[in-house]
Amino acid sequence: MTVVPEAPMSTVTVVRAQTVMAGRRSRLPFSPWHLVLIPATIALLFPFVWLVVTSVETLGESLRFPPDLTPHVIRLRNYPDALAAAPFGRFFINSSIVAVSTVLCNLVLCAGAGYAFARLRFLGRTALFIVMMATLMVPFQVTMIPQFIITKWIGVHLLAGAGIGHIGALIVPNAATAFGVFFLRQFFRTLPVEYEEAALVDGANRLAVLWRIVLPLSAPALATLAALTFLDSWNNFLWPLIAINSTAASTLPLGLATFQGAHSTEWPLLMAGNVMSLAPMMAVFLIAQRYFIRSVAATGLTGI
Amino acid sequence: VTVSVALGRRRRVESLTGWAFVTPATVIIGLFGAAPIIWSLLISFTNDNGLSSASSFIGVRNYKALVHDPVVTQAIAHTLVYTALFVPGTMLVGLFLAVAMNRKLRFMWLYRTAAYATMAISTISEALVFIWLFDPSFGVVNYVFSLLRIPQQAFLNSPAEALYVIVVMTIWGWSGFAVVIYLAALQGVPQDLVEAAAIDGAGRWATFRRITLPLLSPASLFLAVWLTINALQLFDEVYLSTRGGPLGATTVVVFYLWDQAFQNFNFGYASAIAYLLFIVILVVTAIQFRVGRRFTYYRS
C-alpha cells in the first residue's frame, strides 16, 4: 500500500480544504451523521423495544394483524405467569453459580499455569505449551462427544455433582481454558522481572511472589479474562443442552429454550420470560460497559 | 562442586514448582480439551452408539458413508452459503456503524450503547425475539412489508427463506462485536495521515478508501477469521428457530452432527462429521490467512 506522500503545504491548499469542510457543515444545523446514526440505532434497538412491548401485551393483542405498536393496557401479569410456568429464578441462580465458579476457577488455574509458562523452567515446558495451544485450534464440536462420555463417567464413578444432569458438569470441563493460560502468560511476560527477583532473594516462595507481586500488577488482564469467561459461560447453550436433562439444573439459555418449546405461540408469556432471562446480563453489561468493551476489543488486538 | 550441586537442586525445585503450578490446568485441559481430540478420532472409526458395550472397529466405513450421505452434502452447502452471507454482512454493518460512530457528537453514547447491547444478549434470547419479529402471521416484519406493498412472506416456514432469516438475526447479534473491533482499530488510525490526504485534495471517499481502509486491514482479517470460525459452527439459532427445517433447508453441519450424536446416538458417525467440520474449518481459515496476508497492511 502506498501512503500519500508528504505534501508541500501551501496556504492556498489549506484554505481551500478548510472552506470545503466549512461549506459542507453549514448546510444543516446538526451533523449529517445523525441522519445515518438515528435510523441505525432504531434498527439496533427495535428488537429490544418490541420484546418489552410484547411482554406486557395480552395474548389477544399480540395475535392481531396489523400489530398494535403500543399496548392498550400494560399487562404486567405476564411476568408472574411466566414465573409460574417455568422457574426463571432457579435458572438465574444456576447460571450465576456456573458463571461465577467458572470465572473463579479460570482465574486461579490459568494464573498458576500462565505464571509457570512465563517464568519457570521445568521439564517438558515447551512440549506441554505446544500441546495446550494446539487445543485452541480445535472446535468444541470435535471434543464434545468424548467430553460427554468423560463427564458421564465422572458422575458415575467420581463425583455425582460433576456428572451429567448436574450443574457441576457445566463448570468442571471449563474450569481452565488454553486461551486463559495463553492470555495470562503473554501478560505476565510483559511485567518487569526485577520485583519478583528481589522478593525471591528475600526468601519468598513462588506462590507468594505470584499472589503478592504478580497478580496485583495484573488486574487489567485478570479483569479482561474474567469478563470474557463470564460472557461465554453465561451465554453457552450447546454444552448445557447436552449435559443437562432437567428443568431444575437448567441455565437461563437452556431454560428459555425449553420454555419456548412448551409455549411456542404464547408470545406475551415467551417475551416476559425472555425479558427476565436477558435483563440481568444486560444490567451487568450496561453498568460495566467500558470494562466489557475493553475486554472484547483486546481479543481483536491479541489475535492476529 | 558444591555450587553446581546447589544449582542442580535449585533447578529440580524450580521444575517441581513449575509442575505444581501447571498441573491443575493441565488436568482440565488435557482431560476435556486434548485427549478428546484423539478419542473422537478413534470413535469415528467405530460404530459406537452411546452404549459402551456395543461398539466395534469398522475402519473408514463412517467416512465412506459421509461421502454418500445427501444430508451431509446439503448441510455443508447450507453452512457455506450461510457463512458467505453472514461474514461479509457482519463486517460491512460493523464497519459502517463504526465509521459513523468514530466521532464526537451529541448522543454518541446512546448510539454506541445500542450497538454494544447486542453483545450482551444470548443467542437463544436473540433467536426468540427474531422468531417473533419474523412471525409470518403476526410479525412486525410482515407488517412493514404490507405497508411497503411487498407480498407477505413465510420467512422461517419457507424452505427458500429460512436460512436468510437466520443470516439477518445473527448479523444483528454480532454487529456489536464487529463495531467494537472496528472502533478500536479506527482509533488507532493516525489523524495526521487523514489530514495530510485532505490537504492534498483527496476527497473523503478517496481518503477512506486509500488511507483508512488499508490501516483497518488487520482488524478486517481478524474479524473475517473469527466470524468465519463461528459461522461454520452455527447451531443455537437453528436449534431454536427451525430445528434444521423446513424440509431440511437450515440443516447446517453442527445441527446434523448434534442430531446424529445426541438424538440418534450415532457417536461413531457423528464423530466422523465432527472431523469433517474440523478439516473444513482448518482449510477455510488457512485460505483466509494466505489470501488475507496479501491484503493486510501492517504499520511498524
HADDOCK unambig.tbl for C-alpha pairs under 7 A between the chains (distance, minus, plus):
assign (segid A and resid 1 and name CA) (segid B and resid 297 and name CA) 6.96 0.50 0.50
assign (segid A and resid 3 and name CA) (segid B and resid 211 and name CA) 6.84 0.50 0.50
assign (segid A and resid 4 and name CA) (segid B and resid 197 and name CA) 6.50 0.50 0.50
assign (segid A and resid 7 and name CA) (segid B and resid 200 and name CA) 6.44 0.50 0.50
assign (segid A and resid 13 and name CA) (segid B and resid 199 and name CA) 6.19 0.50 0.50
assign (segid A and resid 14 and name CA) (segid B and resid 199 and name CA) 5.96 0.50 0.50
assign (segid A and resid 17 and name CA) (segid B and resid 198 and name CA) 6.70 0.50 0.50
assign (segid A and resid 17 and name CA) (segid B and resid 199 and name CA) 5.90 0.50 0.50
assign (segid A and resid 33 and name CA) (segid B and resid 100 and name CA) 6.47 0.50 0.50
assign (segid A and resid 37 and name CA) (segid B and resid 100 and name CA) 6.85 0.50 0.50
assign (segid A and resid 37 and name CA) (segid B and resid 111 and name CA) 6.78 0.50 0.50
assign (segid A and resid 41 and name CA) (segid B and resid 111 and name CA) 5.79 0.50 0.50
assign (segid A and resid 41 and name CA) (segid B and resid 114 and name CA) 6.10 0.50 0.50
assign (segid A and resid 44 and name CA) (segid B and resid 114 and name CA) 6.14 0.50 0.50
assign (segid A and resid 44 and name CA) (segid B and resid 115 and name CA) 6.35 0.50 0.50
assign (segid A and resid 45 and name CA) (segid B and resid 114 and name CA) 6.04 0.50 0.50
assign (segid A and resid 47 and name CA) (segid B and resid 129 and name CA) 6.51 0.50 0.50
assign (segid A and resid 51 and name CA) (segid B and resid 129 and name CA) 6.32 0.50 0.50
assign (segid A and resid 63 and name CA) (segid B and resid 138 and name CA) 5.87 0.50 0.50
assign (segid A and resid 64 and name CA) (segid B and resid 138 and name CA) 6.25 0.50 0.50
assign (segid A and resid 65 and name CA) (segid B and resid 138 and name CA) 5.55 0.50 0.50
assign (segid A and resid 66 and name CA) (segid B and resid 143 and name CA) 5.96 0.50 0.50
assign (segid A and resid 67 and name CA) (segid B and resid 138 and name CA) 6.69 0.50 0.50
assign (segid A and resid 67 and name CA) (segid B and resid 140 and name CA) 6.83 0.50 0.50
assign (segid A and resid 109 and name CA) (segid B and resid 24 and name CA) 6.29 0.50 0.50
assign (segid A and resid 109 and name CA) (segid B and resid 25 and name CA) 5.27 0.50 0.50
assign (segid A and resid 110 and name CA) (segid B and resid 25 and name CA) 6.41 0.50 0.50
assign (segid A and resid 112 and name CA) (segid B and resid 21 and name CA) 4.96 0.50 0.50
assign (segid A and resid 112 and name CA) (segid B and resid 22 and name CA) 6.25 0.50 0.50
assign (segid A and resid 113 and name CA) (segid B and resid 21 and name CA) 5.36 0.50 0.50
assign (segid A and resid 113 and name CA) (segid B and resid 22 and name CA) 4.15 0.50 0.50
assign (segid A and resid 113 and name CA) (segid B and resid 25 and name CA) 6.36 0.50 0.50
assign (segid A and resid 116 and name CA) (segid B and resid 18 and name CA) 5.24 0.50 0.50
assign (segid A and resid 116 and name CA) (segid B and resid 21 and name CA) 6.04 0.50 0.50
assign (segid A and resid 116 and name CA) (segid B and resid 22 and name CA) 6.49 0.50 0.50
assign (segid A and resid 120 and name CA) (segid B and resid 14 and name CA) 6.53 0.50 0.50
assign (segid A and resid 120 and name CA) (segid B and resid 18 and name CA) 5.76 0.50 0.50
assign (segid A and resid 121 and name CA) (segid B and resid 14 and name CA) 6.57 0.50 0.50
assign (segid A and resid 121 and name CA) (segid B and resid 15 and name CA) 6.08 0.50 0.50
assign (segid A and resid 121 and name CA) (segid B and resid 18 and name CA) 6.84 0.50 0.50
assign (segid A and resid 122 and name CA) (segid B and resid 14 and name CA) 6.53 0.50 0.50
assign (segid A and resid 122 and name CA) (segid B and resid 15 and name CA) 3.91 0.50 0.50
assign (segid A and resid 122 and name CA) (segid B and resid 18 and name CA) 5.59 0.50 0.50
assign (segid A and resid 122 and name CA) (segid B and resid 19 and name CA) 6.93 0.50 0.50
assign (segid A and resid 123 and name CA) (segid B and resid 15 and name CA) 6.10 0.50 0.50
assign (segid A and resid 135 and name CA) (segid B and resid 33 and name CA) 6.05 0.50 0.50
assign (segid A and resid 135 and name CA) (segid B and resid 34 and name CA) 5.84 0.50 0.50
assign (segid A and resid 138 and name CA) (segid B and resid 278 and name CA) 6.85 0.50 0.50
assign (segid A and resid 139 and name CA) (segid B and resid 278 and name CA) 6.71 0.50 0.50
assign (segid A and resid 141 and name CA) (segid B and resid 274 and name CA) 6.06 0.50 0.50
assign (segid A and resid 142 and name CA) (segid B and resid 37 and name CA) 6.56 0.50 0.50
assign (segid A and resid 142 and name CA) (segid B and resid 40 and name CA) 6.75 0.50 0.50
assign (segid A and resid 142 and name CA) (segid B and resid 271 and name CA) 6.91 0.50 0.50
assign (segid A and resid 142 and name CA) (segid B and resid 274 and name CA) 4.95 0.50 0.50
assign (segid A and resid 142 and name CA) (segid B and resid 275 and name CA) 6.39 0.50 0.50
assign (segid A and resid 143 and name CA) (segid B and resid 33 and name CA) 6.68 0.50 0.50
assign (segid A and resid 143 and name CA) (segid B and resid 36 and name CA) 4.98 0.50 0.50
assign (segid A and resid 143 and name CA) (segid B and resid 37 and name CA) 5.67 0.50 0.50
assign (segid A and resid 143 and name CA) (segid B and resid 40 and name CA) 6.55 0.50 0.50
assign (segid A and resid 145 and name CA) (segid B and resid 40 and name CA) 6.92 0.50 0.50
assign (segid A and resid 146 and name CA) (segid B and resid 36 and name CA) 5.22 0.50 0.50
assign (segid A and resid 146 and name CA) (segid B and resid 39 and name CA) 6.49 0.50 0.50
assign (segid A and resid 146 and name CA) (segid B and resid 40 and name CA) 6.16 0.50 0.50
assign (segid A and resid 147 and name CA) (segid B and resid 32 and name CA) 5.70 0.50 0.50
assign (segid A and resid 147 and name CA) (segid B and resid 36 and name CA) 6.58 0.50 0.50
assign (segid A and resid 173 and name CA) (segid B and resid 28 and name CA) 6.41 0.50 0.50
assign (segid A and resid 173 and name CA) (segid B and resid 32 and name CA) 5.74 0.50 0.50
assign (segid A and resid 175 and name CA) (segid B and resid 28 and name CA) 6.84 0.50 0.50
assign (segid A and resid 176 and name CA) (segid B and resid 25 and name CA) 5.44 0.50 0.50
assign (segid A and resid 176 and name CA) (segid B and resid 28 and name CA) 6.19 0.50 0.50
assign (segid A and resid 176 and name CA) (segid B and resid 29 and name CA) 6.47 0.50 0.50
assign (segid A and resid 177 and name CA) (segid B and resid 29 and name CA) 6.36 0.50 0.50
assign (segid A and resid 178 and name CA) (segid B and resid 29 and name CA) 6.82 0.50 0.50
assign (segid A and resid 235 and name CA) (segid B and resid 122 and name CA) 4.98 0.50 0.50
assign (segid A and resid 237 and name CA) (segid B and resid 236 and name CA) 6.80 0.50 0.50
assign (segid A and resid 238 and name CA) (segid B and resid 236 and name CA) 6.99 0.50 0.50
assign (segid A and resid 253 and name CA) (segid B and resid 124 and name CA) 5.77 0.50 0.50
assign (segid A and resid 257 and name CA) (segid B and resid 124 and name CA) 6.77 0.50 0.50
assign (segid A and resid 257 and name CA) (segid B and resid 240 and name CA) 6.63 0.50 0.50
assign (segid A and resid 274 and name CA) (segid B and resid 125 and name CA) 6.06 0.50 0.50
assign (segid A and resid 278 and name CA) (segid B and resid 121 and name CA) 6.21 0.50 0.50
assign (segid A and resid 278 and name CA) (segid B and resid 125 and name CA) 6.90 0.50 0.50
assign (segid A and resid 281 and name CA) (segid B and resid 120 and name CA) 6.29 0.50 0.50
assign (segid A and resid 282 and name CA) (segid B and resid 120 and name CA) 5.67 0.50 0.50
assign (segid A and resid 285 and name CA) (segid B and resid 120 and name CA) 6.35 0.50 0.50
assign (segid A and resid 293 and name CA) (segid B and resid 180 and name CA) 6.71 0.50 0.50
assign (segid A and resid 297 and name CA) (segid B and resid 180 and name CA) 5.93 0.50 0.50
assign (segid A and resid 297 and name CA) (segid B and resid 181 and name CA) 5.37 0.50 0.50
assign (segid A and resid 297 and name CA) (segid B and resid 184 and name CA) 6.34 0.50 0.50
assign (segid A and resid 300 and name CA) (segid B and resid 181 and name CA) 6.03 0.50 0.50
assign (segid A and resid 300 and name CA) (segid B and resid 219 and name CA) 6.84 0.50 0.50
assign (segid A and resid 300 and name CA) (segid B and resid 222 and name CA) 6.50 0.50 0.50
assign (segid A and resid 304 and name CA) (segid B and resid 222 and name CA) 6.08 0.50 0.50
